[in-house]
Amino acid sequence: MTDPKPIEEMSFEEAIRELETVVSALDRSEVALDESIALYERGAALKARCEAKLKEAEEKVAQITLDADGQATGTTDADGL
């Protein structure tokens, strides 16, 4: 099995998918205690990554304003979300 992708390199979508997998594994209670602890720690880190990516998106959306003609002004590049 390959090493998991570093959380800090994950997109929001990647992190949320893996978080769902972690939660599902923990819900099934079919893993050993040590593995459960490791999964819980990874899940907490994934949750933090998702929250950070959402905050970034909210800040970018907040920067967008409309001028008198209804055109977006003050936009920033959305790459990296």
Phi and psi restraints in degrees (range 20) as a CNS / XPLOR table:
assign (resid 1 and name C) (resid 2 and name N)
       (resid 2 and name CA) (resid 2 and name C) 1.0 -81.0 20.0 2
assign (resid 2 and name N) (resid 2 and name CA)
       (resid 2 and name C) (resid 3 and name N) 1.0 156.5 20.0 2
assign (resid 2 and name C) (resid 3 and name N)
       (resid 3 and name CA) (resid 3 and name C) 1.0 -66.6 20.0 2
assign (resid 3 and name N) (resid 3 and name CA)
       (resid 3 and name C) (resid 4 and name N) 1.0 144.5 20.0 2
assign (resid 3 and name C) (resid 4 and name N)
       (resid 4 and name CA) (resid 4 and name C) 1.0 -66.6 20.0 2
assign (resid 4 and name N) (resid 4 and name CA)
       (resid 4 and name C) (resid 5 and name N) 1.0 152.3 20.0 2
assign (resid 4 and name C) (resid 5 and name N)
       (resid 5 and name CA) (resid 5 and name C) 1.0 -64.5 20.0 2
assign (resid 5 and name N) (resid 5 and name CA)
       (resid 5 and name C) (resid 6 and name N) 1.0 139.3 20.0 2
assign (resid 5 and name C) (resid 6 and name N)
       (resid 6 and name CA) (resid 6 and name C) 1.0 -58.9 20.0 2
assign (resid 6 and name N) (resid 6 and name CA)
       (resid 6 and name C) (resid 7 and name N) 1.0 134.5 20.0 2
assign (resid 6 and name C) (resid 7 and name N)
       (resid 7 and name CA) (resid 7 and name C) 1.0 -59.3 20.0 2
assign (resid 7 and name N) (resid 7 and name CA)
       (resid 7 and name C) (resid 8 and name N) 1.0 -39.0 20.0 2
assign (resid 7 and name C) (resid 8 and name N)
       (resid 8 and name CA) (resid 8 and name C) 1.0 -66.7 20.0 2
assign (resid 8 and name N) (resid 8 and name CA)
       (resid 8 and name C) (resid 9 and name N) 1.0 -11.9 20.0 2
assign (resid 8 and name C) (resid 9 and name N)
       (resid 9 and name CA) (resid 9 and name C) 1.0 -98.6 20.0 2
assign (resid 9 and name N) (resid 9 and name CA)
       (resid 9 and name C) (resid 10 and name N) 1.0 -3.8 20.0 2
assign (resid 9 and name C) (resid 10 and name N)
       (resid 10 and name CA) (resid 10 and name C) 1.0 -81.5 20.0 2
assign (resid 10 and name N) (resid 10 and name CA)
       (resid 10 and name C) (resid 11 and name N) 1.0 144.6 20.0 2
assign (resid 10 and name C) (resid 11 and name N)
       (resid 11 and name CA) (resid 11 and name C) 1.0 -75.8 20.0 2
assign (resid 11 and name N) (resid 11 and name CA)
       (resid 11 and name C) (resid 12 and name N) 1.0 170.1 20.0 2
assign (resid 11 and name C) (resid 12 and name N)
       (resid 12 and name CA) (resid 12 and name C) 1.0 -58.1 20.0 2
assign (resid 12 and name N) (resid 12 and name CA)
       (resid 12 and name C) (resid 13 and name N) 1.0 -44.9 20.0 2
assign (resid 12 and name C) (resid 13 and name N)
       (resid 13 and name CA) (resid 13 and name C) 1.0 -63.5 20.0 2
assign (resid 13 and name N) (resid 13 and name CA)
       (resid 13 and name C) (resid 14 and name N) 1.0 -41.9 20.0 2
assign (resid 13 and name C) (resid 14 and name N)
       (resid 14 and name CA) (resid 14 and name C) 1.0 -63.7 20.0 2
assign (resid 14 and name N) (resid 14 and name CA)
       (resid 14 and name C) (resid 15 and name N) 1.0 -44.4 20.0 2
assign (resid 14 and name C) (resid 15 and name N)
       (resid 15 and name CA) (resid 15 and name C) 1.0 -65.2 20.0 2
assign (resid 15 and name N) (resid 15 and name CA)
       (resid 15 and name C) (resid 16 and name N) 1.0 -41.6 20.0 2
assign (resid 15 and name C) (resid 16 and name N)
       (resid 16 and name CA) (resid 16 and name C) 1.0 -68.7 20.0 2
assign (resid 16 and name N) (resid 16 and name CA)
       (resid 16 and name C) (resid 17 and name N) 1.0 -37.6 20.0 2
assign (resid 16 and name C) (resid 17 and name N)
       (resid 17 and name CA) (resid 17 and name C) 1.0 -62.4 20.0 2
assign (resid 17 and name N) (resid 17 and name CA)
       (resid 17 and name C) (resid 18 and name N) 1.0 -45.7 20.0 2
assign (resid 17 and name C) (resid 18 and name N)
       (resid 18 and name CA) (resid 18 and name C) 1.0 -67.9 20.0 2
assign (resid 18 and name N) (resid 18 and name CA)
       (resid 18 and name C) (resid 19 and name N) 1.0 -37.2 20.0 2
assign (resid 18 and name C) (resid 19 and name N)
       (resid 19 and name CA) (resid 19 and name C) 1.0 -60.7 20.0 2
assign (resid 19 and name N) (resid 19 and name CA)
       (resid 19 and name C) (resid 20 and name N) 1.0 -41.2 20.0 2
assign (resid 19 and name C) (resid 20 and name N)
       (resid 20 and name CA) (resid 20 and name C) 1.0 -61.2 20.0 2
assign (resid 20 and name N) (resid 20 and name CA)
       (resid 20 and name C) (resid 21 and name N) 1.0 -39.5 20.0 2
assign (resid 20 and name C) (resid 21 and name N)
       (resid 21 and name CA) (resid 21 and name C) 1.0 -64.6 20.0 2
assign (resid 21 and name N) (resid 21 and name CA)
       (resid 21 and name C) (resid 22 and name N) 1.0 -43.0 20.0 2
assign (resid 21 and name C) (resid 22 and name N)
       (resid 22 and name CA) (resid 22 and name C) 1.0 -62.7 20.0 2
assign (resid 22 and name N) (resid 22 and name CA)
       (resid 22 and name C) (resid 23 and name N) 1.0 -47.0 20.0 2
assign (resid 22 and name C) (resid 23 and name N)
       (resid 23 and name CA) (resid 23 and name C) 1.0 -61.3 20.0 2
assign (resid 23 and name N) (resid 23 and name CA)
       (resid 23 and name C) (resid 24 and name N) 1.0 -42.7 20.0 2
assign (resid 23 and name C) (resid 24 and name N)
       (resid 24 and name CA) (resid 24 and name C) 1.0 -60.8 20.0 2
assign (resid 24 and name N) (resid 24 and name CA)
       (resid 24 and name C) (resid 25 and name N) 1.0 -44.3 20.0 2
assign (resid 24 and name C) (resid 25 and name N)
       (resid 25 and name CA) (resid 25 and name C) 1.0 -63.4 20.0 2
assign (resid 25 and name N) (resid 25 and name CA)
       (resid 25 and name C) (resid 26 and name N) 1.0 -41.4 20.0 2
assign (resid 25 and name C) (resid 26 and name N)
       (resid 26 and name CA) (resid 26 and name C) 1.0 -68.9 20.0 2
assign (resid 26 and name N) (resid 26 and name CA)
       (resid 26 and name C) (resid 27 and name N) 1.0 -35.9 20.0 2
assign (resid 26 and name C) (resid 27 and name N)
       (resid 27 and name CA) (resid 27 and name C) 1.0 -64.0 20.0 2
assign (resid 27 and name N) (resid 27 and name CA)
       (resid 27 and name C) (resid 28 and name N) 1.0 -35.6 20.0 2
assign (resid 27 and name C) (resid 28 and name N)
       (resid 28 and name CA) (resid 28 and name C) 1.0 -71.1 20.0 2
assign (resid 28 and name N) (resid 28 and name CA)
       (resid 28 and name C) (resid 29 and name N) 1.0 -19.8 20.0 2
assign (resid 28 and name C) (resid 29 and name N)
       (resid 29 and name CA) (resid 29 and name C) 1.0 53.4 20.0 2
assign (resid 29 and name N) (resid 29 and name CA)
       (resid 29 and name C) (resid 30 and name N) 1.0 33.0 20.0 2
assign (resid 29 and name C) (resid 30 and name N)
       (resid 30 and name CA) (resid 30 and name C) 1.0 -104.8 20.0 2
assign (resid 30 and name N) (resid 30 and name CA)
       (resid 30 and name C) (resid 31 and name N) 1.0 14.7 20.0 2
assign (resid 30 and name C) (resid 31 and name N)
       (resid 31 and name CA) (resid 31 and name C) 1.0 -114.9 20.0 2
assign (resid 31 and name N) (resid 31 and name CA)
       (resid 31 and name C) (resid 32 and name N) 1.0 153.2 20.0 2
assign (resid 31 and name C) (resid 32 and name N)
       (resid 32 and name CA) (resid 32 and name C) 1.0 -64.7 20.0 2
assign (resid 32 and name N) (resid 32 and name CA)
       (resid 32 and name C) (resid 33 and name N) 1.0 159.8 20.0 2
assign (resid 32 and name C) (resid 33 and name N)
       (resid 33 and name CA) (resid 33 and name C) 1.0 -56.2 20.0 2
assign (resid 33 and name N) (resid 33 and name CA)
       (resid 33 and name C) (resid 34 and name N) 1.0 -47.1 20.0 2
assign (resid 33 and name C) (resid 34 and name N)
       (resid 34 and name CA) (resid 34 and name C) 1.0 -59.8 20.0 2
assign (resid 34 and name N) (resid 34 and name CA)
       (resid 34 and name C) (resid 35 and name N) 1.0 -42.7 20.0 2
assign (resid 34 and name C) (resid 35 and name N)
       (resid 35 and name CA) (resid 35 and name C) 1.0 -68.1 20.0 2
assign (resid 35 and name N) (resid 35 and name CA)
       (resid 35 and name C) (resid 36 and name N) 1.0 -36.6 20.0 2
assign (resid 35 and name C) (resid 36 and name N)
       (resid 36 and name CA) (resid 36 and name C) 1.0 -61.1 20.0 2
assign (resid 36 and name N) (resid 36 and name CA)
       (resid 36 and name C) (resid 37 and name N) 1.0 -42.4 20.0 2
assign (resid 36 and name C) (resid 37 and name N)
       (resid 37 and name CA) (resid 37 and name C) 1.0 -63.5 20.0 2
assign (resid 37 and name N) (resid 37 and name CA)
       (resid 37 and name C) (resid 38 and name N) 1.0 -44.3 20.0 2
assign (resid 37 and name C) (resid 38 and name N)
       (resid 38 and name CA) (resid 38 and name C) 1.0 -62.6 20.0 2
assign (resid 38 and name N) (resid 38 and name CA)
       (resid 38 and name C) (resid 39 and name N) 1.0 -41.9 20.0 2
assign (resid 38 and name C) (resid 39 and name N)
       (resid 39 and name CA) (resid 39 and name C) 1.0 -63.9 20.0 2
assign (resid 39 and name N) (resid 39 and name CA)
       (resid 39 and name C) (resid 40 and name N) 1.0 -42.0 20.0 2
assign (resid 39 and name C) (resid 40 and name N)
       (resid 40 and name CA) (resid 40 and name C) 1.0 -61.6 20.0 2
assign (resid 40 and name N) (resid 40 and name CA)
       (resid 40 and name C) (resid 41 and name N) 1.0 -43.9 20.0 2
assign (resid 40 and name C) (resid 41 and name N)
       (resid 41 and name CA) (resid 41 and name C) 1.0 -62.8 20.0 2
assign (resid 41 and name N) (resid 41 and name CA)
       (resid 41 and name C) (resid 42 and name N) 1.0 -43.4 20.0 2
assign (resid 41 and name C) (resid 42 and name N)
       (resid 42 and name CA) (resid 42 and name C) 1.0 -65.1 20.0 2
assign (resid 42 and name N) (resid 42 and name CA)
       (resid 42 and name C) (resid 43 and name N) 1.0 -40.4 20.0 2
assign (resid 42 and name C) (resid 43 and name N)
       (resid 43 and name CA) (resid 43 and name C) 1.0 -60.5 20.0 2
assign (resid 43 and name N) (resid 43 and name CA)
       (resid 43 and name C) (resid 44 and name N) 1.0 -41.4 20.0 2
assign (resid 43 and name C) (resid 44 and name N)
       (resid 44 and name CA) (resid 44 and name C) 1.0 -63.0 20.0 2
assign (resid 44 and name N) (resid 44 and name CA)
       (resid 44 and name C) (resid 45 and name N) 1.0 -40.4 20.0 2
assign (resid 44 and name C) (resid 45 and name N)
       (resid 45 and name CA) (resid 45 and name C) 1.0 -68.0 20.0 2
assign (resid 45 and name N) (resid 45 and name CA)
       (resid 45 and name C) (resid 46 and name N) 1.0 -38.8 20.0 2
assign (resid 45 and name C) (resid 46 and name N)
       (resid 46 and name CA) (resid 46 and name C) 1.0 -64.6 20.0 2
assign (resid 46 and name N) (resid 46 and name CA)
       (resid 46 and name C) (resid 47 and name N) 1.0 -41.3 20.0 2
assign (resid 46 and name C) (resid 47 and name N)
       (resid 47 and name CA) (resid 47 and name C) 1.0 -60.2 20.0 2
assign (resid 47 and name N) (resid 47 and name CA)
       (resid 47 and name C) (resid 48 and name N) 1.0 -44.0 20.0 2
assign (resid 47 and name C) (resid 48 and name N)
       (resid 48 and name CA) (resid 48 and name C) 1.0 -62.6 20.0 2
assign (resid 48 and name N) (resid 48 and name CA)
       (resid 48 and name C) (resid 49 and name N) 1.0 -39.2 20.0 2
assign (resid 48 and name C) (resid 49 and name N)
       (resid 49 and name CA) (resid 49 and name C) 1.0 -63.3 20.0 2
assign (resid 49 and name N) (resid 49 and name CA)
       (resid 49 and name C) (resid 50 and name N) 1.0 -44.7 20.0 2
assign (resid 49 and name C) (resid 50 and name N)
       (resid 50 and name CA) (resid 50 and name C) 1.0 -61.5 20.0 2
assign (resid 50 and name N) (resid 50 and name CA)
       (resid 50 and name C) (resid 51 and name N) 1.0 -44.0 20.0 2
assign (resid 50 and name C) (resid 51 and name N)
       (resid 51 and name CA) (resid 51 and name C) 1.0 -62.0 20.0 2
assign (resid 51 and name N) (resid 51 and name CA)
       (resid 51 and name C) (resid 52 and name N) 1.0 -40.9 20.0 2
assign (resid 51 and name C) (resid 52 and name N)
       (resid 52 and name CA) (resid 52 and name C) 1.0 -65.0 20.0 2
assign (resid 52 and name N) (resid 52 and name CA)
       (resid 52 and name C) (resid 53 and name N) 1.0 -43.1 20.0 2
assign (resid 52 and name C) (resid 53 and name N)
       (resid 53 and name CA) (resid 53 and name C) 1.0 -65.5 20.0 2
assign (resid 53 and name N) (resid 53 and name CA)
       (resid 53 and name C) (resid 54 and name N) 1.0 -38.2 20.0 2
assign (resid 53 and name C) (resid 54 and name N)
       (resid 54 and name CA) (resid 54 and name C) 1.0 -65.1 20.0 2
assign (resid 54 and name N) (resid 54 and name CA)
       (resid 54 and name C) (resid 55 and name N) 1.0 -40.7 20.0 2
assign (resid 54 and name C) (resid 55 and name N)
       (resid 55 and name CA) (resid 55 and name C) 1.0 -62.3 20.0 2
assign (resid 55 and name N) (resid 55 and name CA)
       (resid 55 and name C) (resid 56 and name N) 1.0 -42.6 20.0 2
assign (resid 55 and name C) (resid 56 and name N)
       (resid 56 and name CA) (resid 56 and name C) 1.0 -58.0 20.0 2
assign (resid 56 and name N) (resid 56 and name CA)
       (resid 56 and name C) (resid 57 and name N) 1.0 -45.8 20.0 2
assign (resid 56 and name C) (resid 57 and name N)
       (resid 57 and name CA) (resid 57 and name C) 1.0 -64.0 20.0 2
assign (resid 57 and name N) (resid 57 and name CA)
       (resid 57 and name C) (resid 58 and name N) 1.0 -42.7 20.0 2
assign (resid 57 and name C) (resid 58 and name N)
       (resid 58 and name CA) (resid 58 and name C) 1.0 -61.5 20.0 2
assign (resid 58 and name N) (resid 58 and name CA)
       (resid 58 and name C) (resid 59 and name N) 1.0 -40.6 20.0 2
assign (resid 58 and name C) (resid 59 and name N)
       (resid 59 and name CA) (resid 59 and name C) 1.0 -65.3 20.0 2
assign (resid 59 and name N) (resid 59 and name CA)
       (resid 59 and name C) (resid 60 and name N) 1.0 -40.0 20.0 2
assign (resid 59 and name C) (resid 60 and name N)
       (resid 60 and name CA) (resid 60 and name C) 1.0 -66.4 20.0 2
assign (resid 60 and name N) (resid 60 and name CA)
       (resid 60 and name C) (resid 61 and name N) 1.0 -40.7 20.0 2
assign (resid 60 and name C) (resid 61 and name N)
       (resid 61 and name CA) (resid 61 and name C) 1.0 -65.1 20.0 2
assign (resid 61 and name N) (resid 61 and name CA)
       (resid 61 and name C) (resid 62 and name N) 1.0 -39.5 20.0 2
assign (resid 61 and name C) (resid 62 and name N)
       (resid 62 and name CA) (resid 62 and name C) 1.0 -64.0 20.0 2
assign (resid 62 and name N) (resid 62 and name CA)
       (resid 62 and name C) (resid 63 and name N) 1.0 -25.3 20.0 2
assign (resid 62 and name C) (resid 63 and name N)
       (resid 63 and name CA) (resid 63 and name C) 1.0 -76.5 20.0 2
assign (resid 63 and name N) (resid 63 and name CA)
       (resid 63 and name C) (resid 64 and name N) 1.0 -15.4 20.0 2
assign (resid 63 and name C) (resid 64 and name N)
       (resid 64 and name CA) (resid 64 and name C) 1.0 -85.5 20.0 2
assign (resid 64 and name N) (resid 64 and name CA)
       (resid 64 and name C) (resid 65 and name N) 1.0 125.7 20.0 2
assign (resid 64 and name C) (resid 65 and name N)
       (resid 65 and name CA) (resid 65 and name C) 1.0 -127.5 20.0 2
assign (resid 65 and name N) (resid 65 and name CA)
       (resid 65 and name C) (resid 66 and name N) 1.0 160.5 20.0 2
assign (resid 65 and name C) (resid 66 and name N)
       (resid 66 and name CA) (resid 66 and name C) 1.0 -106.3 20.0 2
assign (resid 66 and name N) (resid 66 and name CA)
       (resid 66 and name C) (resid 67 and name N) 1.0 138.2 20.0 2
assign (resid 66 and name C) (resid 67 and name N)
       (resid 67 and name CA) (resid 67 and name C) 1.0 -85.0 20.0 2
assign (resid 67 and name N) (resid 67 and name CA)
       (resid 67 and name C) (resid 68 and name N) 1.0 -174.5 20.0 2
assign (resid 67 and name C) (resid 68 and name N)
       (resid 68 and name CA) (resid 68 and name C) 1.0 -61.0 20.0 2
assign (resid 68 and name N) (resid 68 and name CA)
       (resid 68 and name C) (resid 69 and name N) 1.0 -26.5 20.0 2
assign (resid 68 and name C) (resid 69 and name N)
       (resid 69 and name CA) (resid 69 and name C) 1.0 -90.7 20.0 2
assign (resid 69 and name N) (resid 69 and name CA)
       (resid 69 and name C) (resid 70 and name N) 1.0 4.0 20.0 2
assign (resid 69 and name C) (resid 70 and name N)
       (resid 70 and name CA) (resid 70 and name C) 1.0 80.5 20.0 2
assign (resid 70 and name N) (resid 70 and name CA)
       (resid 70 and name C) (resid 71 and name N) 1.0 13.8 20.0 2
assign (resid 70 and name C) (resid 71 and name N)
       (resid 71 and name CA) (resid 71 and name C) 1.0 -90.5 20.0 2
assign (resid 71 and name N) (resid 71 and name CA)
       (resid 71 and name C) (resid 72 and name N) 1.0 142.9 20.0 2
assign (resid 71 and name C) (resid 72 and name N)
       (resid 72 and name CA) (resid 72 and name C) 1.0 -70.6 20.0 2
assign (resid 72 and name N) (resid 72 and name CA)
       (resid 72 and name C) (resid 73 and name N) 1.0 133.4 20.0 2
assign (resid 72 and name C) (resid 73 and name N)
       (resid 73 and name CA) (resid 73 and name C) 1.0 -129.2 20.0 2
assign (resid 73 and name N) (resid 73 and name CA)
       (resid 73 and name C) (resid 74 and name N) 1.0 159.3 20.0 2
assign (resid 73 and name C) (resid 74 and name N)
       (resid 74 and name CA) (resid 74 and name C) 1.0 68.5 20.0 2
assign (resid 74 and name N) (resid 74 and name CA)
       (resid 74 and name C) (resid 75 and name N) 1.0 25.6 20.0 2
assign (resid 74 and name C) (resid 75 and name N)
       (resid 75 and name CA) (resid 75 and name C) 1.0 -77.4 20.0 2
assign (resid 75 and name N) (resid 75 and name CA)
       (resid 75 and name C) (resid 76 and name N) 1.0 155.0 20.0 2
assign (resid 75 and name C) (resid 76 and name N)
       (resid 76 and name CA) (resid 76 and name C) 1.0 -121.9 20.0 2
assign (resid 76 and name N) (resid 76 and name CA)
       (resid 76 and name C) (resid 77 and name N) 1.0 161.5 20.0 2
assign (resid 76 and name C) (resid 77 and name N)
       (resid 77 and name CA) (resid 77 and name C) 1.0 -65.4 20.0 2
assign (resid 77 and name N) (resid 77 and name CA)
       (resid 77 and name C) (resid 78 and name N) 1.0 128.2 20.0 2
assign (resid 77 and name C) (resid 78 and name N)
       (resid 78 and name CA) (resid 78 and name C) 1.0 -88.1 20.0 2
assign (resid 78 and name N) (resid 78 and name CA)
       (resid 78 and name C) (resid 79 and name N) 1.0 6.5 20.0 2
assign (resid 78 and name C) (resid 79 and name N)
       (resid 79 and name CA) (resid 79 and name C) 1.0 -61.9 20.0 2
assign (resid 79 and name N) (resid 79 and name CA)
       (resid 79 and name C) (resid 80 and name N) 1.0 146.3 20.0 2
assign (resid 79 and name C) (resid 80 and name N)
       (resid 80 and name CA) (resid 80 and name C) 1.0 95.3 20.0 2
assign (resid 80 and name N) (resid 80 and name CA)
       (resid 80 and name C) (resid 81 and name N) 1.0 -2.3 20.0 2
